[in-house]
Amino acid sequence: MSLISLPTQPYAGQRPGTSGLRKKVTVFQQPLYLENFVQALFDVLPAATGQTLVLGGDGRYHNRVAIQSILRLAAAKGYARVLVGQGGILSTPAVSAVIRRHGASGGIVLSASHNPGGPEGDFGIKYNVANGGPAPEALTEAVYQRSLQLQVIHSSDSPDLPLDALATLALDGMAVEVIDPVADYADLMRSVFDFDAIRRLLASGFRLRLDAMWAVGGPYARALLEGELGAPPGTVVNAEPREDFGGLHPDPNPVNAADLIAHLFAADAPDMGAATDGDADRNMIVGRHFVVSPSDSLAVLAAYARLVPAYQAGLRGVARSMPSSTAVDRVAQDLGIPCYETPTGWKFFGNLLDAGLVTLCGEESYGTGSDHVREKDGLWAVLFWLNLVAVTGQPVDMLVRELWLRHGRCVYSRHDYEGIAPERAQALMRELRAALPYLAGQTLAGQTVALADDFAYTDPVDGSVSRQQGVRVILQDGSRLVFRLSGTGTEGATLRLYLERHEPDPARHDLPVQQALAPLVMLAEQLARVRHWTGMAQPSVTT
């Protein structure tokens, strides 16, 4: 073992959130930058004697180097064993599954999720606790505070370990088990879904195209869809994880997954399309000539959940992030189950899941999950849709249209303004917040403002309060505007504008989304002076 003195504080200065610490690869390549974070984490965690740690990442650039450093630090911490994915690979939902199945005390996930990879791209690290979910804010704050005081790194002197073959290795008395990254996750999926029904669907000639975007979801999708469920070879495309994601931006939305959209809107389109993101926790579902919004996807899964073996007893409740559309609220009301509105961040769902208050949960940024793990899960969502198509005999678009006929359509879109100077983004939000007390009761866009607030949430499980989670302006007809600043990027600030209007008239369900929401876009400009503060005439990305 060796003690490495820190003459400076290479990591100190940024609080990691529940999505972890995300920076450019070049930042993480600074001497001892990663080690400072991990040492601060290990210093605030309990003793590791007899404990198991799970370790893996999405395979992006710097993943292998980081894993070797973390193994040496884990040995110095005193862990009994580390379960590391073969080749350093573990998807984020798989890390959660492995932690829960093997009773690990926690796990380290190396990923910047849907952010670009490669030497000039992004890298990230986060810690998941024993329930398999992201660390709570109290822990991440303790890590930050410890990083400000840290003076010494405790590390093994051992050389790098070979991680490309399944084996049990030793590192200064710590067992390092190189595990099949897919096996535990695949077992879990078998316990959730009707694999026989999905096999029959795929054998019937039903055509699926899943774009793994050169990211970590590829090996999981190939093993399950092509290897076990009988989908033809080539069903999963862009399947081999690459350190730069093949130059793609691994964010499964219609803009970044343009190739998938082109295939599903072609004359000879397959029956269903799907995409997963960099660490395989997000998903996009596409029908033939039909894109499913994430909010509608969650609502459909909730409406038909009893048709899936793991949920045939019914749902205890559902939860959605505040910016997500209210489609699932309407389904929950119809089912007579509670629906929780939470801030953005999976840890809020984790508390509800652990307490047995909800079964399904989701967010508007293409993340959906359930009580099977404590992370969102992209491939799980794809299998869920396949299971529903198999047992209902209905194509993807009809499942959504039936939802609209029953509950009305929640016409919904998100406009992202990226790379804003942080001080200007903050000024926009300050100005908007200052106007909130004067908005309620006013008439805007022909509608009375029913509610204008800065969303705050009191957790029903632990009583914690989260404030300033996004500005909401809700009109009398239920139309909503939500303004949030996102912290998931690494360059500048991103303003996210969420727009929603409920449309009960079936004759208007096929009205183009941006056309239907145009009055709300104008209202957002009136309220927040978006063009003035962002300097942009149009959003960077519209989904």
VEXDREN-2710 file (C-alpha; in Angstrom, 1 decimal):
% VEXDREN-2710
k/r/px/py/pz
1/MET/0.0/0.0/0.0
2/SER/1.1/3.6/-0.5
3/LEU/0.1/7.0/0.8
4/ILE/0.0/9.7/-1.9
5/SER/0.1/13.3/-0.6
6/LEU/-2.1/15.9/-2.2
7/PRO/-0.2/19.2/-2.6
8/THR/-3.4/20.8/-4.0
9/GLN/-7.1/19.9/-4.2
10/PRO/-7.6/18.6/-7.7
11/TYR/-11.3/17.7/-7.2
12/ALA/-12.5/20.2/-4.6
13/GLY/-15.0/22.7/-5.8
14/GLN/-18.0/20.9/-7.3
15/ARG/-20.8/19.1/-5.4
16/PRO/-21.7/15.9/-7.1
17/GLY/-25.5/15.5/-7.6
18/THR/-27.5/12.2/-7.7
19/SER/-26.4/11.9/-11.3
20/GLY/-22.8/12.0/-10.0
21/LEU/-19.8/14.1/-11.0
22/ARG/-19.6/14.9/-14.7
23/LYS/-16.8/16.7/-16.4
24/LYS/-14.8/16.6/-19.6
25/VAL/-12.5/13.6/-20.0
26/THR/-9.5/16.0/-19.9
27/VAL/-10.6/17.1/-16.4
28/PHE/-10.7/13.6/-15.2
29/GLN/-7.3/12.9/-16.7
30/GLN/-5.7/15.5/-14.4
31/PRO/-3.4/13.7/-11.9
32/LEU/-5.3/12.4/-8.9
33/TYR/-8.6/14.1/-9.9
34/LEU/-10.6/10.9/-10.0
35/GLU/-8.6/9.5/-7.0
36/ASN/-9.5/12.5/-4.9
37/PHE/-13.2/12.0/-5.5
38/VAL/-13.1/8.2/-4.8
39/GLN/-10.9/8.7/-1.7
40/ALA/-13.3/11.3/-0.3
41/LEU/-16.2/8.9/-1.0
42/PHE/-14.4/6.0/0.7
43/ASP/-13.5/8.2/3.7
44/VAL/-17.2/9.0/4.4
45/LEU/-18.5/5.5/3.8
46/PRO/-18.5/3.0/6.7
47/ALA/-15.7/0.4/7.1
48/ALA/-15.5/-1.9/4.2
49/THR/-14.5/-5.0/6.1
50/GLY/-16.4/-8.0/4.8
51/GLN/-18.2/-5.8/2.3
52/THR/-18.8/-6.2/-1.5
53/LEU/-18.4/-3.3/-4.0
54/VAL/-19.8/-3.4/-7.5
55/LEU/-17.9/-1.6/-10.2
56/GLY/-18.5/-1.0/-13.9
57/GLY/-19.2/1.6/-16.6
58/ASP/-20.6/2.2/-20.0
59/GLY/-17.3/1.6/-21.8
60/ARG/-16.7/5.2/-22.8
61/TYR/-13.2/6.6/-23.1
62/HIS/-11.2/6.6/-19.8
63/ASN/-13.4/3.8/-18.4
64/ARG/-10.6/1.2/-18.3
65/VAL/-8.1/3.6/-16.7
66/ALA/-10.5/4.7/-14.1
67/ILE/-11.5/1.1/-13.1
68/GLN/-7.9/0.1/-12.4
69/SER/-7.4/3.2/-10.2
70/ILE/-10.6/2.5/-8.3
71/LEU/-9.7/-1.2/-7.7
72/ARG/-6.4/-0.1/-6.1
73/LEU/-8.3/2.4/-3.9
74/ALA/-10.9/-0.2/-2.9
75/ALA/-8.2/-2.6/-1.8
76/ALA/-6.7/0.1/0.4
77/LYS/-10.2/0.8/1.8
78/GLY/-10.4/-2.9/2.9
79/TYR/-13.2/-4.3/0.8
80/ALA/-13.5/-8.1/0.9
81/ARG/-14.4/-8.3/-2.8
82/VAL/-15.2/-6.3/-5.9
83/LEU/-17.6/-7.5/-8.6
84/VAL/-16.5/-5.8/-11.8
85/GLY/-18.1/-6.3/-15.2
86/GLN/-16.0/-8.1/-17.8
87/GLY/-14.0/-5.6/-19.8
88/GLY/-15.1/-3.0/-17.2
89/ILE/-18.6/-3.1/-18.7
90/LEU/-21.9/-2.8/-16.6
91/SER/-24.9/-0.8/-17.6
92/THR/-26.4/1.5/-15.0
93/PRO/-29.5/-0.7/-14.4
94/ALA/-27.3/-3.8/-14.3
95/VAL/-25.2/-2.2/-11.6
96/SER/-28.4/-1.8/-9.6
97/ALA/-29.4/-5.4/-10.3
98/VAL/-26.0/-6.8/-9.3
99/ILE/-25.9/-4.7/-6.0
100/ARG/-29.3/-6.0/-5.0
101/ARG/-28.8/-9.6/-6.0
102/HIS/-25.4/-10.0/-4.3
103/GLY/-26.1/-7.9/-1.2
104/ALA/-23.4/-5.5/-2.0
105/SER/-22.9/-2.5/0.2
106/GLY/-22.9/-0.3/-2.9
107/GLY/-21.5/0.3/-6.3
108/ILE/-19.5/2.7/-8.4
109/VAL/-20.9/3.6/-11.9
110/LEU/-18.6/5.1/-14.4
111/SER/-20.8/7.0/-16.9
112/ALA/-21.8/10.4/-18.1
113/SER/-25.1/8.8/-19.2
114/HIS/-26.4/10.3/-22.5
115/ASN/-23.5/12.8/-22.9
116/PRO/-21.0/12.3/-25.8
117/GLY/-17.9/10.2/-25.3
118/GLY/-14.4/10.0/-26.7
119/PRO/-11.1/11.8/-25.7
120/GLU/-12.8/15.2/-26.2
121/GLY/-16.1/14.0/-24.7
122/ASP/-17.5/13.6/-21.2
123/PHE/-16.8/11.3/-18.3
124/GLY/-18.7/10.7/-15.1
125/ILE/-18.7/8.8/-11.8
126/LYS/-21.4/8.2/-9.2
127/TYR/-22.0/6.0/-6.2
128/ASN/-25.1/3.8/-5.7
129/VAL/-26.1/2.6/-2.2
130/ALA/-27.2/-0.8/-1.0
131/ASN/-30.7/-0.5/-2.4
132/GLY/-29.1/-0.2/-5.8
133/GLY/-30.1/3.4/-6.2
134/PRO/-28.2/6.7/-6.4
135/ALA/-26.6/8.1/-3.3
136/PRO/-28.8/10.6/-1.3
137/GLU/-27.9/14.2/-1.1
138/ALA/-26.6/13.9/2.4
139/LEU/-23.9/11.4/1.2
140/THR/-22.9/13.4/-1.8
141/GLU/-22.6/16.6/0.3
142/ALA/-20.4/14.7/2.8
143/VAL/-18.2/13.6/-0.1
144/TYR/-17.9/17.2/-1.3
145/GLN/-17.0/18.5/2.2
146/ARG/-14.4/15.7/2.7
147/SER/-12.8/16.5/-0.7
148/LEU/-12.1/20.0/0.6
149/GLN/-10.1/18.6/3.5
150/LEU/-8.4/15.6/1.9
151/GLN/-4.6/15.5/2.1
152/VAL/-3.7/11.8/1.5
153/ILE/-4.8/9.1/-1.0
154/HIS/-4.6/5.5/0.2
155/SER/-3.9/3.2/-2.7
156/SER/-2.5/-0.2/-3.5
157/ASP/0.8/-0.5/-5.4
158/SER/-0.4/-3.4/-7.5
159/PRO/-0.2/-3.4/-11.3
160/ASP/-3.3/-3.4/-13.5
161/LEU/-5.5/-6.5/-13.5
162/PRO/-6.6/-8.4/-16.6
163/LEU/-10.4/-7.8/-16.8
164/ASP/-11.2/-9.1/-20.2
165/ALA/-11.9/-12.7/-19.2
166/LEU/-14.2/-14.1/-16.5
167/ALA/-12.0/-14.9/-13.4
168/THR/-11.5/-14.4/-9.7
169/LEU/-8.3/-12.4/-9.1
170/ALA/-6.5/-11.1/-6.0
171/LEU/-5.4/-7.6/-5.3
172/ASP/-3.7/-7.2/-1.9
173/GLY/-6.0/-9.6/-0.2
174/MET/-9.1/-8.3/-1.9
175/ALA/-11.0/-10.7/-4.3
176/VAL/-11.8/-9.2/-7.7
177/GLU/-14.4/-11.2/-9.5
178/VAL/-14.7/-10.4/-13.2
179/ILE/-18.4/-11.3/-13.8
180/ASP/-20.5/-11.7/-16.9
181/PRO/-22.1/-8.2/-17.2
182/VAL/-25.3/-9.6/-18.6
183/ALA/-26.1/-12.7/-16.6
184/ASP/-27.7/-11.2/-13.4
185/TYR/-29.6/-8.7/-15.4
186/ALA/-30.9/-11.3/-17.8
187/ASP/-32.1/-13.5/-14.9
188/LEU/-34.0/-10.5/-13.6
189/MET/-35.7/-9.8/-16.9
190/ARG/-36.8/-13.5/-17.1
191/SER/-38.6/-13.0/-13.8
192/VAL/-40.4/-9.9/-15.0
193/PHE/-41.7/-10.6/-18.5
194/ASP/-43.5/-13.3/-20.5
195/PHE/-40.5/-14.4/-22.6
196/ASP/-42.6/-17.2/-24.3
197/ALA/-45.1/-14.6/-25.6
198/ILE/-42.3/-12.4/-26.8
199/ARG/-40.6/-15.3/-28.6
200/ARG/-43.9/-16.1/-30.4
201/LEU/-44.2/-12.5/-31.4
202/LEU/-40.7/-12.4/-32.9
203/ALA/-41.2/-15.7/-34.5
204/SER/-44.4/-14.5/-36.2
205/GLY/-42.5/-12.2/-38.5
206/PHE/-42.8/-9.1/-36.3
207/ARG/-39.8/-6.9/-37.1
208/LEU/-37.9/-4.9/-34.4
209/ARG/-35.0/-2.5/-34.9
210/LEU/-33.1/-1.6/-31.7
211/ASP/-30.4/1.0/-32.0
212/ALA/-27.9/0.7/-29.1
213/MET/-26.0/3.8/-30.4
214/TRP/-22.6/2.1/-30.1
215/ALA/-23.1/2.1/-26.3
216/VAL/-23.3/-0.4/-23.4
217/GLY/-26.9/-1.5/-24.1
218/GLY/-25.8/-3.4/-27.2
219/PRO/-24.4/-6.5/-25.4
220/TYR/-27.5/-6.8/-23.2
221/ALA/-29.9/-6.3/-26.2
222/ARG/-28.1/-8.8/-28.3
223/ALA/-27.9/-11.4/-25.6
224/LEU/-31.6/-11.2/-24.8
225/LEU/-33.3/-10.2/-28.0
226/GLU/-31.2/-12.1/-30.5
227/GLY/-29.7/-14.7/-28.3
228/GLU/-32.6/-15.8/-26.1
229/LEU/-35.8/-14.4/-27.7
230/GLY/-35.0/-15.4/-31.3
231/ALA/-34.9/-12.1/-33.0
232/PRO/-33.0/-12.3/-36.3
233/PRO/-29.4/-11.3/-36.3
234/GLY/-29.1/-7.6/-37.1
235/THR/-32.2/-6.7/-35.1
236/VAL/-29.8/-4.9/-32.7
237/VAL/-27.7/-2.3/-34.6
238/ASN/-24.7/-0.2/-33.5
239/ALA/-24.4/-2.9/-30.8
240/GLU/-20.7/-3.0/-30.0
241/PRO/-19.7/-0.5/-27.2
242/ARG/-17.2/2.0/-28.5
243/GLU/-15.2/4.5/-26.4
244/ASP/-16.5/7.4/-28.5
245/PHE/-20.0/5.9/-29.2
246/GLY/-19.1/5.9/-32.9
247/GLY/-19.2/9.6/-32.9
248/LEU/-22.9/9.6/-32.0
249/HIS/-24.5/11.6/-29.2
250/PRO/-25.9/8.6/-27.3
251/ASP/-29.2/10.3/-26.3
252/PRO/-32.2/8.4/-27.5
253/ASN/-34.4/11.1/-28.9
254/PRO/-35.7/11.8/-32.5
255/VAL/-32.8/14.2/-33.1
256/ASN/-29.9/12.1/-32.1
257/ALA/-31.4/8.8/-33.2
258/ALA/-32.2/10.1/-36.6
259/ASP/-31.2/6.9/-38.4
260/LEU/-33.7/4.9/-36.3
261/ILE/-36.4/7.5/-37.1
262/ALA/-35.6/7.3/-40.8
263/HIS/-36.0/3.5/-40.8
264/LEU/-39.3/3.6/-38.9
265/PHE/-40.8/6.2/-41.2
266/ALA/-39.6/4.4/-44.4
267/ALA/-42.1/2.7/-46.7
268/ASP/-40.8/-0.8/-45.6
269/ALA/-40.5/0.2/-41.9
270/PRO/-40.2/-2.5/-39.2
271/ASP/-43.1/-2.9/-36.8
272/MET/-41.3/-1.3/-33.8
273/GLY/-38.2/0.6/-33.2
274/ALA/-36.3/1.4/-30.0
275/ALA/-33.1/3.0/-28.8
276/THR/-31.1/3.0/-25.6
277/ASP/-28.6/5.6/-24.4
278/GLY/-24.9/5.7/-23.3
279/ASP/-25.4/3.7/-20.1
280/ALA/-28.6/1.9/-21.2
281/ASP/-30.9/3.5/-18.6
282/ARG/-33.0/5.6/-21.1
283/ASN/-35.1/4.5/-23.9
284/MET/-37.1/5.7/-26.9
285/ILE/-40.0/3.7/-28.4
286/VAL/-41.1/4.2/-32.0
287/GLY/-43.9/2.6/-33.8
288/ARG/-44.3/2.4/-37.6
289/HIS/-44.5/6.1/-38.6
290/PHE/-45.2/7.0/-35.0
291/VAL/-42.9/8.4/-32.2
292/VAL/-44.0/7.6/-28.6
293/SER/-43.3/10.4/-26.2
294/PRO/-41.7/9.3/-22.9
295/SER/-44.7/10.6/-20.9
296/ASP/-47.1/8.6/-23.1
297/SER/-44.9/5.6/-22.8
298/LEU/-45.1/5.6/-19.0
299/ALA/-48.9/6.0/-19.2
300/VAL/-49.3/3.1/-21.5
301/LEU/-47.1/0.8/-19.3
302/ALA/-49.2/1.8/-16.3
303/ALA/-52.5/1.3/-18.1
304/TYR/-51.6/-2.2/-19.4
305/ALA/-49.3/-3.4/-16.5
306/ARG/-51.5/-6.2/-15.4
307/LEU/-50.7/-8.0/-18.7
308/VAL/-47.1/-8.4/-17.6
309/PRO/-46.3/-11.3/-15.2
310/ALA/-44.5/-9.2/-12.6
311/TYR/-47.3/-6.7/-12.4
312/GLN/-50.4/-8.9/-12.8
313/ALA/-51.5/-8.2/-9.2
314/GLY/-51.8/-4.5/-10.1
315/LEU/-49.8/-1.4/-9.3
316/ARG/-49.4/0.0/-5.8
317/GLY/-49.0/3.5/-7.3
318/VAL/-47.1/5.4/-9.9
319/ALA/-44.7/8.4/-9.9
320/ARG/-43.5/10.9/-12.4
321/SER/-41.1/13.8/-12.4
322/MET/-42.8/17.2/-12.1
323/PRO/-41.8/18.2/-15.7
324/SER/-43.3/15.1/-17.2
325/SER/-46.8/15.3/-18.7
326/THR/-49.9/14.5/-16.7
327/ALA/-50.8/11.5/-18.9
328/VAL/-50.0/9.0/-16.2
329/ASP/-52.0/11.0/-13.6
330/ARG/-55.1/10.3/-15.6
331/VAL/-54.3/6.6/-15.9
332/ALA/-53.7/6.5/-12.1
333/GLN/-57.0/8.2/-11.4
334/ASP/-58.8/5.7/-13.6
335/LEU/-57.0/2.8/-11.8
336/GLY/-57.8/4.2/-8.4
337/ILE/-54.1/4.3/-7.4
338/PRO/-51.9/7.2/-6.1
339/CYS/-49.7/9.2/-8.4
340/TYR/-46.8/11.1/-6.9
341/GLU/-45.2/14.2/-8.5
342/THR/-41.5/14.4/-7.6
343/PRO/-38.6/16.6/-8.5
344/THR/-36.3/15.4/-11.3
345/GLY/-33.8/12.8/-10.0
346/TRP/-34.2/9.1/-9.6
347/LYS/-33.5/9.1/-5.8
348/PHE/-37.0/10.5/-5.2
349/PHE/-38.4/7.5/-7.0
350/GLY/-36.1/5.2/-5.0
351/ASN/-37.6/6.3/-1.7
352/LEU/-41.1/5.7/-2.9
353/LEU/-40.2/2.3/-4.4
354/ASP/-38.4/1.2/-1.2
355/ALA/-41.4/2.2/0.9
356/GLY/-43.7/0.2/-1.3
357/LEU/-45.7/3.2/-2.3
358/VAL/-45.3/2.9/-6.1
359/THR/-44.5/0.2/-8.7
360/LEU/-43.8/2.2/-11.8
361/CYS/-42.1/5.5/-12.3
362/GLY/-40.8/7.7/-15.1
363/GLU/-39.5/11.0/-16.2
364/GLU/-39.9/13.0/-19.4
365/SER/-36.2/12.6/-20.4
366/TYR/-36.7/9.1/-21.7
367/GLY/-36.3/7.3/-18.4
368/THR/-38.7/4.7/-17.1
369/GLY/-38.4/2.1/-14.4
370/SER/-40.1/0.0/-11.8
371/ASP/-39.5/-1.7/-8.5
372/HIS/-37.3/-4.4/-10.1
373/VAL/-34.2/-2.1/-9.7
374/ARG/-33.6/1.4/-8.3
375/GLU/-32.5/3.0/-11.6
376/LYS/-34.3/3.8/-14.8
377/ASP/-33.9/0.9/-17.3
378/GLY/-33.9/1.2/-21.1
379/LEU/-34.0/-2.4/-22.1
380/TRP/-36.6/-3.2/-19.5
381/ALA/-38.9/-0.7/-21.2
382/VAL/-38.3/-2.2/-24.6
383/LEU/-39.2/-5.7/-23.3
384/PHE/-42.3/-4.2/-21.6
385/TRP/-43.5/-2.8/-24.9
386/LEU/-42.8/-6.1/-26.7
387/ASN/-44.7/-8.0/-24.0
388/LEU/-47.7/-5.7/-24.4
389/VAL/-47.7/-5.9/-28.2
390/ALA/-47.4/-9.7/-27.9
391/VAL/-50.4/-10.2/-25.6
392/THR/-52.7/-7.5/-27.0
393/GLY/-52.0/-8.1/-30.6
394/GLN/-52.0/-4.3/-31.0
395/PRO/-49.2/-2.3/-32.7
396/VAL/-47.4/0.4/-30.9
397/ASP/-49.3/3.3/-32.3
398/MET/-52.7/1.7/-31.5
399/LEU/-51.8/1.2/-27.9
400/VAL/-51.0/4.9/-27.6
401/ARG/-54.1/6.0/-29.6
402/GLU/-56.3/3.9/-27.3
403/LEU/-54.8/5.7/-24.4
404/TRP/-55.7/9.0/-26.0
405/LEU/-59.3/8.0/-26.8
406/ARG/-59.8/7.0/-23.1
407/HIS/-58.0/9.9/-21.4
408/GLY/-57.4/12.6/-24.1
409/ARG/-54.1/13.4/-25.5
410/CYS/-51.5/15.3/-23.4
411/VAL/-49.8/17.2/-26.3
412/TYR/-46.3/17.7/-24.9
413/SER/-42.8/18.9/-25.9
414/ARG/-39.5/19.9/-24.4
415/HIS/-37.4/22.7/-25.8
416/ASP/-33.8/22.7/-24.8
417/TYR/-31.6/25.9/-25.0
418/GLU/-28.1/24.6/-24.5
419/GLY/-24.7/26.2/-23.7
420/ILE/-26.1/29.4/-22.1
421/ALA/-23.8/31.5/-20.0
422/PRO/-24.6/30.4/-16.5
423/GLU/-25.1/33.9/-15.2
424/ARG/-27.6/34.7/-17.9
425/ALA/-29.5/31.4/-17.2
426/GLN/-29.7/32.3/-13.6
427/ALA/-30.8/35.8/-14.3
428/LEU/-33.7/34.4/-16.4
429/MET/-34.8/32.2/-13.5
430/ARG/-34.5/35.0/-11.0
431/GLU/-36.6/37.3/-13.1
432/LEU/-39.2/34.6/-13.6
433/ARG/-39.4/33.8/-9.9
434/ALA/-39.8/37.4/-9.0
435/ALA/-42.9/37.6/-11.2
436/LEU/-44.6/34.5/-9.7
437/PRO/-46.6/36.3/-6.9
438/TYR/-48.3/38.5/-9.5
439/LEU/-49.3/35.8/-12.0
440/ALA/-52.0/33.8/-10.2
441/GLY/-55.5/34.9/-11.4
442/GLN/-54.2/36.8/-14.4
443/THR/-55.5/36.0/-17.9
444/LEU/-52.8/34.8/-20.2
445/ALA/-53.3/33.4/-23.7
446/GLY/-57.0/33.5/-23.1
447/GLN/-56.8/31.4/-20.0
448/THR/-56.7/32.3/-16.3
449/VAL/-53.5/31.3/-14.5
450/ALA/-54.6/28.7/-11.9
451/LEU/-51.2/28.2/-10.3
452/ALA/-47.7/29.8/-10.6
453/ASP/-45.0/28.6/-8.3
454/ASP/-41.5/27.3/-7.8
455/PHE/-42.1/23.6/-7.3
456/ALA/-41.2/22.3/-3.8
457/TYR/-41.5/18.7/-2.7
458/THR/-41.8/17.1/0.8
459/ASP/-40.7/13.5/0.6
460/PRO/-43.5/11.3/2.1
461/VAL/-40.9/8.8/3.2
462/ASP/-38.1/10.7/4.9
463/GLY/-39.7/14.1/5.3
464/SER/-36.9/15.9/3.4
465/VAL/-37.8/19.1/1.6
466/SER/-36.5/20.0/-1.9
467/ARG/-37.1/23.6/-3.0
468/GLN/-36.7/25.5/-6.3
469/GLN/-37.2/22.4/-8.4
470/GLY/-38.6/24.3/-11.4
471/VAL/-41.0/27.1/-12.1
472/ARG/-44.6/26.0/-13.0
473/VAL/-47.3/28.1/-14.7
474/ILE/-50.5/26.1/-14.9
475/LEU/-53.5/27.5/-16.7
476/GLN/-57.2/26.9/-15.9
477/ASP/-57.6/24.4/-18.7
478/GLY/-54.6/22.3/-17.4
479/SER/-52.1/23.6/-19.9
480/ARG/-48.6/23.8/-18.3
481/LEU/-45.4/25.7/-18.7
482/VAL/-42.3/24.5/-16.7
483/PHE/-38.9/26.2/-16.7
484/ARG/-35.9/24.4/-15.3
485/LEU/-32.1/24.6/-15.5
486/SER/-30.4/21.3/-16.1
487/GLY/-27.2/20.2/-14.4
488/THR/-26.4/17.2/-16.5
489/GLY/-24.2/18.9/-19.1
490/THR/-20.6/19.9/-18.8
491/GLU/-20.5/23.1/-20.8
492/GLY/-22.6/26.1/-19.9
493/ALA/-26.2/25.9/-18.6
494/THR/-29.2/24.3/-20.3
495/LEU/-32.6/25.8/-20.0
496/ARG/-35.4/23.3/-20.4
497/LEU/-38.8/24.6/-21.3
498/TYR/-41.6/22.0/-21.0
499/LEU/-45.0/22.6/-22.7
500/GLU/-48.2/20.6/-22.2
501/ARG/-51.8/21.0/-23.4
502/HIS/-54.5/18.5/-22.8
503/GLU/-56.6/17.7/-25.9
504/PRO/-59.8/15.7/-25.3
505/ASP/-61.1/16.0/-28.9
506/PRO/-60.1/12.9/-31.0
507/ALA/-60.4/14.9/-34.2
508/ARG/-57.5/17.0/-33.0
509/HIS/-55.2/14.2/-31.8
510/ASP/-53.1/14.2/-34.9
511/LEU/-52.5/18.0/-35.0
512/PRO/-48.7/18.6/-35.3
513/VAL/-47.3/18.9/-31.8
514/GLN/-45.5/22.2/-32.3
515/GLN/-48.5/23.7/-34.0
516/ALA/-50.7/22.7/-31.1
517/LEU/-48.3/24.2/-28.6
518/ALA/-47.5/27.4/-30.5
519/PRO/-49.6/29.6/-28.2
520/LEU/-47.8/28.3/-25.2
521/VAL/-44.4/29.0/-26.8
522/MET/-45.5/32.6/-27.3
523/LEU/-46.6/32.7/-23.7
524/ALA/-43.2/31.4/-22.5
525/GLU/-41.4/34.1/-24.4
526/GLN/-43.8/36.7/-22.9
527/LEU/-43.2/35.4/-19.3
528/ALA/-39.5/34.6/-19.4
529/ARG/-37.9/36.6/-22.2
530/VAL/-36.2/33.5/-23.4
531/ARG/-34.7/35.1/-26.5
532/HIS/-33.3/37.9/-24.6
533/TRP/-31.6/35.8/-21.9
534/THR/-30.4/32.9/-24.1
535/GLY/-29.6/34.9/-27.2
536/MET/-31.3/32.2/-29.2
537/ALA/-34.2/32.5/-31.6
538/GLN/-34.9/28.8/-31.5
539/PRO/-34.2/26.0/-29.1
540/SER/-31.1/23.9/-29.6
541/VAL/-33.1/20.7/-29.5
542/THR/-36.9/20.1/-29.6
543/THR/-38.3/16.8/-28.5
END
